[in-house]
Amino acid sequence: MRNLLTIVLVVVAAILGFFAYQSSQKTNALQTELAAKGDAVTALDAEKSKLADDLTALRSEAEAAAKAASDAAAAIKAEAVELKEKVTALEAEKISQAEMAASLERERTDLSQKVMTLETEKAQLADQVTALTEQLTALQAKVDELSAAGTTTTSP
């Protein structure tokens, strides 16, 4: 019986050893799997941290781009206002120059008419001078004739 009990104890020890070996193998496999999953979680955490940093950087860039776009829009708006003022000033200057041109054209027309009137008066005065010169010549001829006649009558 003692042998039987020893055999039973050896068999039980073998069975317990086998279960202990299997448990240890399962524990080692679970520990390896747990370590792999821990490494994977660590890698995922690192990737999550990197993505969070990238997201923060992208947000900063987006905010900077939005500010730059806003500043550019404000600058364009200010430039548009300046250009509108310049266009308005140029339009006013154009109107002023058109009025000045019309005024100069009227003055030119008036001066042309005055020149024509003066040319007509000049021609009339030239005709009068010619007529007076002819009259003067005729009167001089009469004076010479009368002088000659008076000299002839007073000479004997």
Buried (B, 14 or more C-beta within 10 A) or exposed (E): EEEEEEEEEEEEEEEEEEEEEEEEEEEEEEEEEEEEEEEEEEEEEEEEEEEEEEEEEEEEEEEEEEEEEEEEEEEEEEEEEEEEEEEEEEEEEEEEEEEEEEEEEEEEEEEEEEEEEEEEEEEEEEEEEEEEEEEEEEEEEEEEEEEEEEEEEEEE
